[in-house]
Amino acid sequence: MISAVAEKYQIHPQTLRMYEREGLLLPSRSEGNTRLYTDEDLERLEVILELTRQLGVNLAGVEIILNMRQKMAAMQVQIEEFVHQLNVELHRNLSHVAPESGHALMRVARAETPVEPPRRKKS
């Protein structure tokens, strides 16, 4: 309900309506056309208020920032899916390789005598 949200965040109900007209907030509506704010809507409102009140960002800037945040979240999901697919493929490919004698590392024979550095020619 718009009056409860306005009171909670100490803003005028017209400000919430303006945010809705500008497309910054999109609350759902009940059958009686009452605005219904979800937790996600309230989190978004908190971001809007922080940007405008504390950082002095205008509404055009808020719109750009919110759109960028949304795109970044979508890209994060894509990156996580990509990394997951890489891990699946890596696991699938490594499961076919049998490490020698149960170790992934190879043994290296040590030289019994120390190796001396090459000597310089005298001029």
HUTAZI-V978152 format. One record per pair of residues at least 12 apart in sequence whose ideal C-beta (glycine too) atoms are under 7 Angstrom apart, sorted by sequence separation. I is the first residue (numbers start at 1). GAP is how many residues later the second one is. D is the distance in whole Angstrom. If there is no record, write none. Layout:
i/gap/d
I/GAP/D
I/GAP/D
This chain:
i/gap/d
2/14/5
27/14/5
48/14/6
51/14/6
25/16/6
25/19/6
25/20/6
24/24/6
19/29/6
5/32/5
1/33/6
2/33/5
1/34/7
24/35/7
9/36/6
22/37/6
24/38/6
24/39/6
9/40/6
22/41/7
24/42/7
